[in-house]
């Protein structure tokens, strides 16, 4: 089957790390068009009245709110990774993990943002990186305790943390669970030692299997991150990876196509990867194998057992709000007459210095009215179940007339199905997702 879209790290995390991919956690995170280049100076400080002033949008209700926390350090930068991750030095060196100072900075960042979200409840938390599991369970316990002291959390708030097998120690995952983490996302990527070495991973297949088994004993739900179209990977290799993953009975799997991103080692020294037709066939095979194991492909890159969807990522895809704290973290926040995007300072030391002074933001801009439709569709159309028309109007503040022409064209091309309540991608629309999304671009 010829398709023109595949779940890649690039398409799922233009601004936030997606689920579980080492620096990209979560997966899938929202696709966000870039905003202006960050300044070395903090963004001008604005009081809450600035965000509440009259504007062109009319949002009738605020969407659910999630919290993203970025911990940017890892053991080793992977050659494919273009995310905001930095190699941590050994204890006692200038580059050692500054755990306590960084948590202090996160709280300074959060406290400065509180006036923008007063009265709102947090539905989910995602701790991404980097490799968050490099932080000690004691630091994660303090982090979550400090967050709870400042924010109201839903009683069943999903709290996900990214982890890599290379940072795995027996009972460490149980300690993270005791600290308040409810869901683990493990950056396995492959169970093939040759492919793991080619990807620059710091773990081997035995460590990956041990980490997944330990996660299964410590957590009621967890995610595995798997990549495909790897250097030298054959269809048989891919099938073995998926078979091994499924044998470990994960409740959730996130699947990503390896892409060569600018400013990475792989961009400078490109590896030989499978041809596009082979990669598409691999994705088809992944979908067949996971379906046979009772997993539903509910989003382009996400497969889950019943009751184990990732609610944090669903909020991204449904164009919900999220406050991002930490080095390089992004936020999307809605107000009565505008939708705002914010970005924190990217370099960890610069971020800490500014966050501790109450000025973590490097960028703070309204999303242009003309961009809202496409941004919404970049996320919502990734879901198999599509979106409700009421959600579109509530979460963009735009009338249905803003998308009527594009909906008619998509319907005529067989890319969507529509009733009075919902718009859903057809099988063809899901396969040709880029074409479907592009119909909503404004001139």
C-alpha positions as CSV (number, residue, x, y, z in Angstrom):
1,X,0.0,0.0,0.0
2,X,1.4,3.4,-0.9
3,X,1.1,6.0,1.8
4,X,2.6,9.4,2.2
5,X,2.6,9.7,5.9
6,X,4.4,7.7,8.6
7,X,4.7,8.3,12.4
8,X,8.1,10.0,12.7
9,X,9.9,11.6,15.6
10,X,9.8,14.8,13.5
11,X,6.1,14.8,12.8
12,X,5.1,14.0,16.4
13,X,7.3,16.4,18.4
14,X,8.1,19.6,16.6
15,X,8.1,21.3,20.0
16,X,7.6,18.9,22.8
17,X,9.2,15.5,23.1
18,X,6.9,12.7,22.3
19,X,6.3,9.5,24.1
20,X,9.3,7.6,25.1
21,X,11.9,8.1,22.5
22,X,14.8,9.0,24.7
23,X,14.8,12.8,24.1
24,X,11.5,12.7,22.5
25,X,9.2,11.3,25.1
26,X,5.6,10.8,24.2
27,X,5.3,10.7,22.1
28,X,3.9,11.9,20.6
29,X,3.6,15.4,21.3
30,X,1.8,18.0,19.4
31,X,2.9,19.2,16.0
32,X,3.6,22.9,16.4
33,X,4.7,25.3,13.6
34,X,7.8,27.2,14.7
35,X,7.5,30.7,16.0
36,X,10.1,33.4,16.0
37,X,13.8,32.8,16.9
38,X,14.4,32.9,20.6
39,X,16.1,36.0,22.0
40,X,18.9,35.7,24.6
41,X,16.9,38.2,26.6
42,X,13.7,37.2,28.5
43,X,10.4,37.9,26.9
44,X,8.7,41.0,28.2
45,X,6.8,40.3,31.5
46,X,3.1,40.6,31.0
47,X,0.4,40.6,33.7
48,X,-2.7,38.4,33.4
49,X,-4.8,41.3,32.2
50,X,-2.7,41.4,29.0
51,X,-3.9,37.9,28.1
52,X,-7.5,38.7,29.0
53,X,-7.8,41.8,26.8
54,X,-10.3,41.8,23.9
55,X,-9.3,40.0,20.7
56,X,-10.6,38.4,17.5
57,X,-11.4,35.0,19.0
58,X,-14.4,34.0,21.1
59,X,-13.6,30.9,23.1
60,X,-16.7,29.7,24.9
61,X,-14.9,27.2,27.2
62,X,-11.3,26.4,28.2
63,X,-10.0,22.9,27.2
64,X,-8.4,20.4,29.7
65,X,-5.0,21.5,31.0
66,X,-1.9,19.3,31.2
67,X,1.6,19.9,32.6
68,X,4.8,19.0,30.8
69,X,8.1,19.0,32.8
70,X,11.3,18.8,30.8
71,X,14.5,17.3,32.3
72,X,17.1,17.8,29.6
73,X,20.0,15.6,30.6
74,X,20.9,12.2,29.2
75,X,23.9,9.8,29.4
76,X,24.8,10.1,25.8
77,X,23.4,12.1,22.9
78,X,22.0,9.7,20.3
79,X,23.1,10.4,16.7
80,X,19.5,10.8,15.4
81,X,18.3,13.1,18.2
82,X,17.7,16.8,17.6
83,X,15.8,17.4,20.8
84,X,16.8,19.6,23.7
85,X,19.0,17.0,25.5
86,X,22.5,17.4,26.9
87,X,25.0,14.9,28.1
88,X,25.4,14.8,31.9
89,X,28.8,14.7,33.4
90,X,29.9,12.5,36.3
91,X,29.2,13.4,39.9
92,X,31.7,16.0,41.1
93,X,32.4,17.5,37.7
94,X,31.1,20.9,36.5
95,X,28.6,19.1,34.1
96,X,27.1,16.8,36.8
97,X,23.4,16.8,37.2
98,X,22.3,19.8,39.2
99,X,19.2,18.0,40.5
100,X,18.3,20.3,43.4
101,X,19.0,23.6,41.6
102,X,17.0,22.4,38.6
103,X,14.0,21.5,40.7
104,X,14.3,24.9,42.4
105,X,14.3,26.5,38.9
106,X,11.2,24.5,37.8
107,X,9.3,25.8,40.8
108,X,10.4,29.3,40.1
109,X,9.1,28.8,36.5
110,X,5.9,27.3,37.7
111,X,5.2,30.0,40.3
112,X,5.7,32.7,37.6
113,X,3.1,31.0,35.4
114,X,0.5,30.3,38.1
115,X,-1.5,33.6,37.5
116,X,-2.2,32.4,33.9
117,X,-3.9,29.1,35.1
118,X,-5.5,30.1,38.4
119,X,-8.5,27.9,39.2
120,X,-7.7,25.3,36.5
121,X,-7.2,21.6,37.3
122,X,-4.3,19.5,35.9
123,X,-5.5,16.4,34.1
124,X,-2.2,14.8,33.4
125,X,1.6,15.3,33.9
126,X,4.4,14.2,31.6
127,X,8.0,14.3,32.8
128,X,10.1,14.1,29.6
129,X,13.7,14.8,28.5
130,X,16.5,14.0,28.0
131,X,16.3,10.9,30.2
132,X,14.2,11.8,33.3
133,X,15.1,8.6,35.0
134,X,18.6,9.9,35.5
135,X,17.1,12.0,38.3
136,X,17.0,10.2,41.6
137,X,13.6,9.0,43.0
138,X,14.1,11.4,45.8
139,X,14.3,14.3,43.3
140,X,11.2,13.1,41.5
141,X,9.4,12.7,44.8
142,X,10.3,16.3,45.7
143,X,9.3,17.6,42.2
144,X,5.8,16.0,42.3
145,X,5.3,17.1,45.9
146,X,6.2,20.7,45.0
147,X,3.8,20.5,42.0
148,X,1.0,19.2,44.2
149,X,1.6,22.0,46.7
150,X,1.0,24.6,43.9
151,X,-1.6,23.0,41.5
152,X,-4.9,21.2,41.9
153,X,-4.6,17.7,40.3
154,X,-7.4,15.5,39.2
155,X,-7.9,12.6,41.6
156,X,-6.9,10.1,38.9
157,X,-4.3,12.4,37.3
158,X,-2.0,10.4,34.9
159,X,1.6,11.0,35.7
160,X,4.0,9.7,33.1
161,X,7.8,9.7,33.3
162,X,10.3,8.8,30.6
163,X,12.9,6.2,31.3
164,X,15.7,4.4,29.4
165,X,16.9,0.9,29.9
166,X,20.5,2.2,30.2
167,X,19.5,4.0,33.5
168,X,17.7,1.0,34.9
169,X,18.5,-0.4,38.3
170,X,16.4,-3.1,40.1
171,X,13.8,-1.5,42.4
172,X,14.5,2.0,40.9
173,X,11.2,1.9,39.0
174,X,9.3,0.9,42.2
175,X,10.9,3.9,43.8
176,X,9.6,6.2,41.1
177,X,6.1,4.6,41.5
178,X,6.3,5.3,45.2
179,X,7.2,8.9,44.4
180,X,3.9,9.3,42.6
181,X,4.6,8.4,39.0
182,X,1.7,6.3,37.7
183,X,2.9,5.4,34.2
184,X,6.3,4.7,32.7
185,X,7.4,5.3,29.1
186,X,10.5,3.3,28.2
187,X,12.7,4.2,25.3
188,X,13.6,0.7,24.1
189,X,13.7,1.6,20.3
190,X,14.8,-2.0,19.4
191,X,15.6,-5.4,20.9
192,X,18.3,-6.0,18.3
193,X,21.8,-5.4,19.6
194,X,23.2,-4.5,16.2
195,X,20.5,-1.9,15.6
196,X,20.8,-0.5,19.1
197,X,24.5,0.0,18.5
198,X,23.8,1.7,15.2
199,X,21.3,4.1,17.0
200,X,24.0,4.9,19.6
201,X,21.8,3.6,22.4
202,X,23.6,2.9,25.8
203,X,21.6,-0.3,26.5
204,X,21.5,-3.7,25.0
205,X,18.6,-6.1,24.3
206,X,19.0,-7.9,27.6
207,X,18.8,-4.6,29.6
208,X,15.8,-3.6,27.6
209,X,13.9,-6.8,28.4
210,X,14.8,-6.6,32.1
211,X,13.7,-3.0,32.2
212,X,10.3,-3.8,30.6
213,X,9.8,-6.7,32.9
214,X,10.5,-4.6,36.0
215,X,8.1,-1.9,34.7
216,X,5.4,-4.5,34.4
217,X,5.8,-5.4,38.1
218,X,6.0,-1.7,39.3
219,X,3.3,-0.1,37.2
220,X,-0.3,-0.9,36.1
221,X,0.4,0.7,32.8
222,X,3.4,1.6,30.7
223,X,4.6,2.4,27.2
224,X,7.3,1.0,25.0
225,X,8.9,3.2,22.4
226,X,9.9,1.3,19.2
227,X,11.6,2.7,16.1
228,X,11.6,1.1,12.6
229,X,13.2,1.7,9.2
230,X,16.6,1.5,11.0
231,X,20.0,1.2,9.4
232,X,20.3,-2.4,8.0
233,X,16.9,-3.4,9.3
234,X,15.0,-6.1,7.3
235,X,11.3,-7.0,7.5
236,X,12.4,-10.1,9.4
237,X,14.3,-8.0,11.9
238,X,11.3,-5.7,12.3
239,X,9.0,-8.7,12.9
240,X,11.3,-10.0,15.5
241,X,11.4,-6.7,17.3
242,X,7.6,-6.4,17.4
243,X,7.3,-10.1,18.4
244,X,9.7,-9.5,21.3
245,X,7.8,-6.4,22.4
246,X,4.4,-8.1,22.3
247,X,5.7,-11.1,24.2
248,X,6.4,-8.7,27.1
249,X,2.7,-7.7,27.1
250,X,3.0,-3.9,27.1
251,X,-0.3,-2.1,27.5
252,X,0.8,0.7,25.1
253,X,3.4,0.9,22.2
254,X,4.5,4.0,20.4
255,X,6.0,3.4,16.9
256,X,8.3,5.9,15.2
257,X,10.0,5.9,11.8
258,X,13.6,6.9,12.0
259,X,14.2,10.1,10.2
260,X,17.4,12.0,9.5
261,X,17.0,15.4,11.2
262,X,19.2,18.5,10.5
263,X,22.0,19.3,12.9
264,X,22.4,15.7,14.1
265,X,25.3,13.2,13.7
266,X,23.2,11.2,11.2
267,X,22.6,14.4,9.1
268,X,26.4,14.8,8.8
269,X,27.0,11.0,8.3
270,X,23.8,9.6,6.9
271,X,23.3,5.8,7.5
272,X,21.8,3.6,4.8
273,X,18.2,3.0,5.8
274,X,15.4,1.0,4.1
275,X,13.7,2.5,1.0
276,X,10.3,4.2,1.5
277,X,8.3,1.4,0.1
278,X,9.9,-1.0,2.5
279,X,9.3,1.4,5.4
280,X,5.6,1.6,4.5
281,X,5.4,-2.2,4.3
282,X,7.0,-2.3,7.8
283,X,4.4,0.0,9.2
284,X,1.6,-2.1,7.7
285,X,3.1,-5.2,9.2
286,X,3.4,-3.5,12.6
287,X,-0.3,-2.6,12.5
288,X,-1.2,-6.2,11.6
289,X,0.9,-7.7,14.4
290,X,-0.3,-5.3,17.1
291,X,-3.9,-5.8,16.0
292,X,-3.4,-9.5,16.4
293,X,-2.3,-8.9,19.9
294,X,-5.5,-6.9,20.8
295,X,-3.9,-3.5,20.5
296,X,-5.9,-0.7,18.8
297,X,-4.1,1.9,16.6
298,X,-5.9,4.9,18.0
299,X,-3.4,7.5,16.6
300,X,-0.8,7.5,13.8
301,X,2.0,6.4,16.1
302,X,0.1,4.9,19.1
303,X,-1.2,1.4,19.8
304,X,-3.0,0.5,23.1
305,X,-4.8,-2.2,24.8
306,X,-8.4,-1.2,26.0
307,X,-8.2,1.3,28.9
308,X,-4.5,2.1,28.3
309,X,-4.5,5.1,26.0
310,X,-2.2,7.9,27.0
311,X,-4.4,10.7,28.2
312,X,-1.6,13.2,28.2
313,X,-0.9,12.7,24.5
314,X,-4.7,12.6,23.8
315,X,-4.9,16.1,25.3
316,X,-2.2,17.3,22.8
317,X,-4.0,15.7,19.8
318,X,-7.3,17.1,20.9
319,X,-5.9,20.6,21.0
320,X,-6.0,20.8,24.7
321,X,-3.9,23.2,26.8
322,X,-0.6,22.4,28.3
323,X,1.8,24.4,30.5
324,X,5.4,23.4,29.8
325,X,8.1,24.1,32.4
326,X,11.8,23.3,32.1
327,X,14.6,24.1,29.6
328,X,13.1,24.6,26.1
329,X,9.6,23.6,27.1
330,X,6.6,24.9,25.2
331,X,3.2,25.9,26.4
332,X,-0.2,26.4,24.7
333,X,-2.6,28.3,26.8
334,X,-6.1,29.4,26.0
335,X,-7.9,32.6,27.1
336,X,-11.3,34.1,26.3
337,X,-10.1,35.9,23.2
338,X,-6.7,34.3,22.2
339,X,-4.6,31.2,22.2
340,X,-1.0,31.8,23.4
341,X,2.2,29.9,22.7
342,X,5.2,30.3,25.0
343,X,8.8,28.9,25.0
344,X,11.3,28.7,27.8
345,X,15.0,29.3,27.5
346,X,16.6,26.2,25.9
347,X,20.1,26.0,27.4
348,X,19.9,24.5,30.9
349,X,22.2,27.0,32.7
350,X,20.5,30.0,31.0
351,X,17.1,28.5,31.8
352,X,18.0,28.0,35.5
353,X,19.4,31.5,35.9
354,X,16.3,33.1,34.4
355,X,13.7,30.8,36.0
356,X,15.2,31.4,39.4
357,X,14.7,35.1,38.8
358,X,11.1,34.5,37.7
359,X,11.8,35.1,33.9
360,X,12.0,31.7,32.3
361,X,10.2,32.7,29.0
362,X,12.2,33.5,25.9
363,X,9.1,33.7,23.7
364,X,5.5,34.6,24.3
365,X,3.2,35.1,21.3
366,X,-0.5,34.9,20.3
367,X,-1.2,32.2,17.7
368,X,-2.4,34.0,14.6
369,X,-6.1,33.5,13.8
370,X,-5.1,32.4,10.3
371,X,-2.9,29.6,11.7
372,X,-5.4,28.1,14.2
373,X,-7.3,25.9,11.8
374,X,-4.1,24.2,10.4
375,X,-2.6,23.8,13.9
376,X,-5.8,22.1,15.1
377,X,-5.9,19.8,12.1
378,X,-2.2,18.8,12.4
379,X,-3.1,17.3,15.8
380,X,-6.8,16.2,15.6
381,X,-6.6,14.4,12.3
382,X,-3.9,12.1,13.7
383,X,-6.6,10.4,15.8
384,X,-8.5,7.5,14.2
385,X,-11.7,8.8,15.8
386,X,-11.1,12.3,14.4
387,X,-12.7,15.3,16.2
388,X,-16.1,16.7,17.2
389,X,-17.3,19.8,15.4
390,X,-18.1,21.3,18.8
391,X,-14.5,20.8,20.0
392,X,-13.2,22.6,16.9
393,X,-15.3,25.7,17.6
394,X,-14.7,25.6,21.3
395,X,-10.9,25.1,21.2
396,X,-10.1,27.5,18.3
397,X,-12.8,30.2,18.9
398,X,-13.5,30.0,15.1
399,X,-16.9,29.4,13.4
400,X,-17.6,26.3,11.3
401,X,-17.5,28.5,8.2
402,X,-13.7,28.6,8.7
403,X,-13.3,25.0,7.7
404,X,-16.5,24.3,5.6
405,X,-14.8,24.6,2.2
406,X,-11.9,22.3,3.2
407,X,-14.2,19.8,4.7
408,X,-16.3,19.7,1.5
409,X,-13.1,19.1,-0.5
410,X,-11.8,16.4,1.9
411,X,-15.2,14.7,1.7
412,X,-15.3,14.8,-2.1
413,X,-11.8,13.1,-2.2
414,X,-12.9,10.4,0.2
415,X,-10.4,11.4,2.9
416,X,-13.0,12.0,5.7
417,X,-16.4,10.8,6.8
418,X,-18.7,13.4,8.4
419,X,-22.0,13.5,10.3
420,X,-23.7,16.2,12.3
421,X,-21.3,15.7,15.2
422,X,-17.9,14.4,14.1
423,X,-15.3,14.4,11.4
424,X,-13.3,11.1,11.0
425,X,-10.5,10.3,8.7
426,X,-11.3,7.4,6.3
427,X,-8.7,4.6,5.9
428,X,-7.6,6.5,2.8
429,X,-7.4,9.8,4.8
430,X,-5.4,8.1,7.5
431,X,-3.0,6.7,4.9
432,X,-2.7,10.0,3.1
433,X,-2.7,12.2,6.2
434,X,-0.3,14.8,4.9
435,X,-2.6,15.4,1.9
436,X,-5.7,15.7,4.2
437,X,-4.0,18.1,6.6
438,X,-2.7,20.3,3.8
439,X,-6.3,21.0,2.7
440,X,-6.6,23.2,5.8
441,X,-3.6,25.4,5.1
442,X,-4.6,29.0,4.6
443,X,-3.2,31.2,1.8
